[in-house]
Amino acid sequence: MRSIRVRILALVAVLVIAGVVAWQLLPSGEAEKNPIAVGTTDEVTALDPAGAYDAGSWALYSNLYQSLMTFKPGATVPEPDAAESCGFIGQKLQTYQCRLRDDLHFSNGRQITAADVKFSIERMIKIKTDVGPWVLFPSLKNVVTEGRTITFNLSARDATFPQKLATGAGSIVDRESYPAKKLRIGNTVDGSGPYLLKSYKPGKLAELVPNPHYKGALKKSGVPVTVRYYKGAEDLLAAWKTGEIQVTHRQLPPATLNALNPGDPDLRISEADSAEIRNLVFNVRPSSPFADKRVRQAVASVFDRGPLVTDVYQGTVEPLYSLIPQGVIGHSTPFFDSYPSPDVERAKGLLQEAGVQTPLPITLAYNHGDEAYGKESAELRRQFEKDGLFKVTLKGVDWQAFLNGLAGGKFDSYLVGWFPDYPDPDTFSQPLVGSGNSLHNGYSSKKMDSLISSTLQYSDRGRTSSDYKELQALVAEDVPLVPVWQKKDYVVSRTAVSGSQYLSDGTGLWRLWELRWI
C-alpha cells in the first residue's frame, strides 16, 4: 500500500423505546477522562474499508472494525478475533473455514452474522476501487455461509490467506448500513472494533472512545484517544512542542528524530527496526518514457541512495537494495549486485540502445505533505540531471491527488512508501509487482506471476526463500521499481503516557488500546 491504509459514535441520551438498546452510550466516567492525543502526518483516504489501502486509513480500521482474525504484537500467525476458530480444510490450502462468534454486535446494536462477513469481503472485491485492497484476494473464488460458518473457496493454493483476512481488507461492515455497489460516504462508522468513532473531521482529528460491547481477542479496554492529523512533519513537531499531543508516530522531522536522546527524563522513545520501505516506481505503460526497461535500468544505474540516507533523512533510514526488506524471509540484495554504484557510462549505453534522445524529459511525482519528501525528490532530480541524461519535472501533490494520479497513469515515475500488511514476504510481492498490482504502474509479467503463485503453496514459509530470491532478481532485471530505503520506526511520547512502546510493531497496525495515563 503505500504508505501506500476507521469510525462511529454519537452521544445519545438514555432511550428505552420499544426495546431499543442504547448501544452507543459512552462508557461511564468518560467525561472525566481526558483523551490521550496521538499526532501523525498519515492521511485517511476513506472511512469505508472497501475504499482504502493505505497506512493512515488502516491504522484506524484496526481500532474501529473487526476482522475474523488479528495479530498479537510481533506474531507472524494470526489468531481469531471476530471468529471463534479458523483453519484450512484439508491439505490443498484452497478451502479456508471460520466459525463466527455468536456475541458480536455492530456499534448500531445489530448483531453480526456470517452474512455480514460474506457481504463485506464480496463487496470490497466487487466495488474494486482504484485505491482499494481487493488486490489482496486474486484467488478468492467465492464465499459460502451456513449458520455461523463461513467458507472461503480459493482457485489456487494460498498459505497466506489467513494473514490477509487479519488485515484492514478483512474489516466486517454492516450489510444493512453500507451500500453493496458503492462506497459509503460521510464521517461515521458502523463497526465492532475495540473503539467507537465519537467524531471525525477529515484531515483534522478522529475522536475515539472504548467500545463497551467489544468482544474478541483483546481482553482489556483502552482509554479515550484523539488522533490529530497534520499536514507535514514540521506541523507535527510544532504541536508536540506546544503540548497539543502526547504521542507521535509517523513522523517527526528526520533532524528531530536524529537528535532524540534516550536518556531524556521527559520522553519515552521507542526506536525499532521496521519493514516500512519506499520505492521509486515507474509507469511502464506503452505511452510512458519508461516503457522500455533499458530506460528504467539506466535510472537504476545512476541512482545513489547515500545522499538520501545521510543528508535528507539524517540516518533515520537505511539504503534498500531489494523488494523485500531486511528481517523478512527471502531478503536479498539484487539491486546492489546489479547496480553496485552509480555508473553514468552504463546508463548512457542503455539509453543509446533504447534509441532515446537525451536529456529525456520525465515527471517525478510525490506526496508534498512532508518536507522530507520534497527534499528527497529534489535530490533525485539533481542526480538524474547532473550528467545530462534526464530532464526532470517534479510534481508535488496532495495525498488524494497523488493516489488518483498514479491510478490513472498520469505520472512517469513516483515515490511511494509501503507498510507490510501482514508479517510475510508475500505482502511485498503480489501487491507491488504482481499483475494488477496496487501501484497501478502497468507492470505485468507471466514469469513474475508464476513465481508469486509458487511462493503461496507452502505452509512452511521458510521454504519460499529461494523463490523470493529469484523473484527479486527478476525485479532487478525488469525494474518496474527501484527500492530506495527501509525506515526505522519511532514512537515518541510524554512520560505521563504508558504503553507507547506497544502502539506499533513496525507495521501499519495501531494498537491504541495499549495507551494509558500514568
NORNOR-V605841 format. One record per backbone hydrogen bond with DSSP energy under -1.0 kcal/mol. NH is the residue of the N-H (numbers start at 0). CO is the residue of the C=O. E is the energy in kcal/mol with one decimal. If there is no record, write none. Layout:
NH:CO:E
NH:CO:E
//
This chain:
1:3:-2.5
3:1:-9.9
3:416:-5.6
4:53:-9.9
19:16:-2.0
22:20:-2.0
24:21:-1.4
29:26:-1.8
31:28:-1.1
32:29:-1.2
35:223:-2.3
37:225:-2.6
38:246:-3.3
39:227:-1.9
40:249:-3.1
50:47:-2.4
54:2:-2.7
57:4:-1.4
57:53:-2.5
58:54:-2.1
60:56:-2.2
61:57:-2.0
62:59:-2.0
63:59:-1.9
64:60:-2.5
69:78:-2.7
74:71:-2.3
78:69:-3.1
80:67:-3.0
81:66:-1.9
82:67:-1.6
83:98:-3.8
84:98:-1.1
86:96:-2.0
88:94:-3.0
95:151:-2.5
96:86:-2.7
97:149:-2.7
98:84:-2.5
99:147:-3.2
100:81:-2.4
105:109:-2.8
106:190:-1.9
108:105:-2.1
111:103:-2.1
116:112:-1.2
117:113:-2.4
118:114:-2.5
119:115:-2.5
120:116:-2.1
121:117:-2.5
122:118:-2.7
123:119:-1.9
124:120:-1.8
125:121:-2.5
126:122:-2.9
127:123:-1.6
131:128:-1.7
135:132:-2.1
136:133:-2.0
140:152:-2.7
141:152:-1.5
143:150:-2.8
145:148:-2.3
148:145:-2.1
149:97:-3.1
150:143:-3.4
151:95:-3.6
152:141:-2.4
153:93:-3.3
154:138:-3.3
157:92:-1.7
158:455:-2.8
160:157:-1.4
163:159:-2.0
164:160:-2.1
165:161:-1.0
166:163:-1.4
169:166:-1.7
170:167:-1.6
171:65:-2.6
176:173:-1.6
177:173:-1.8
192:63:-2.0
194:62:-2.4
195:208:-3.1
197:206:-2.5
198:206:-1.2
200:204:-2.8
203:200:-2.8
204:200:-1.8
205:226:-2.2
206:198:-2.7
207:224:-3.3
208:195:-2.0
210:193:-2.5
213:210:-1.6
224:207:-2.2
225:35:-2.6
226:205:-2.9
227:37:-3.1
228:203:-2.5
229:39:-2.2
235:231:-2.0
236:232:-2.4
237:233:-2.2
238:234:-2.0
239:235:-2.0
240:236:-2.4
241:237:-1.8
243:238:-1.9
245:36:-2.5
246:36:-1.8
247:491:-2.9
248:38:-2.0
256:252:-2.3
257:253:-2.8
258:254:-1.2
259:256:-1.1
263:260:-2.4
266:263:-1.5
267:492:-2.6
269:490:-2.7
271:488:-2.3
276:417:-2.5
277:484:-1.8
278:415:-2.7
279:481:-2.8
280:413:-3.4
281:479:-2.4
282:411:-2.8
283:440:-2.7
287:284:-2.2
290:287:-1.7
294:291:-1.4
295:291:-1.2
296:292:-2.6
297:293:-1.6
298:294:-1.7
299:295:-2.2
300:296:-1.7
301:297:-1.0
308:304:-2.2
309:305:-2.6
310:306:-1.7
311:306:-1.7
312:307:-2.6
314:308:-3.0
315:312:-2.0
317:485:-2.9
319:483:-1.7
327:324:-1.4
330:327:-1.8
334:320:-2.5
336:332:-2.2
337:333:-2.4
338:334:-1.9
342:300:-3.0
346:342:-2.0
347:343:-2.6
348:344:-2.2
349:345:-2.2
350:346:-2.2
351:347:-2.2
352:348:-2.3
353:349:-1.7
354:351:-1.3
355:350:-2.6
359:388:-2.5
361:390:-2.6
363:392:-2.4
364:412:-2.5
365:394:-2.1
367:396:-2.1
373:369:-1.2
374:370:-1.9
375:371:-2.6
376:372:-2.3
377:373:-2.2
378:374:-2.2
379:375:-2.0
380:376:-2.3
381:377:-2.2
382:378:-2.3
383:379:-2.6
384:380:-2.0
385:381:-1.7
387:384:-2.1
389:383:-1.1
390:359:-2.5
392:361:-2.5
394:363:-2.6
396:365:-2.2
401:397:-2.4
402:398:-2.5
403:399:-2.4
404:400:-2.3
405:401:-2.4
406:402:-2.1
407:403:-1.6
409:404:-2.8
413:280:-2.1
414:364:-2.0
415:278:-2.4
417:276:-2.9
418:1:-1.3
423:421:-2.4
426:423:-1.8
427:424:-2.0
428:425:-1.4
432:428:-3.5
433:429:-1.2
436:433:-1.3
437:430:-2.0
439:436:-1.2
448:444:-2.7
449:445:-2.2
450:446:-2.1
451:447:-2.6
452:448:-2.5
453:449:-2.0
454:450:-1.7
456:453:-1.1
460:458:-1.2
462:459:-1.9
463:460:-1.5
464:461:-1.1
467:463:-2.4
468:464:-2.0
469:465:-2.0
470:466:-2.5
471:467:-2.5
472:468:-1.8
473:469:-1.7
474:470:-1.6
475:471:-2.0
476:472:-1.2
477:473:-3.1
478:474:-2.9
481:279:-2.7
483:277:-2.8
484:277:-1.1
485:317:-2.8
486:275:-2.4
487:315:-1.8
488:271:-3.3
490:269:-2.1
491:247:-2.0
492:267:-2.4
493:245:-2.1
496:493:-1.7
497:515:-2.9
501:498:-1.8
502:499:-1.2
510:502:-1.9
513:510:-1.9
514:511:-1.6
515:497:-2.0
517:495:-2.8
//
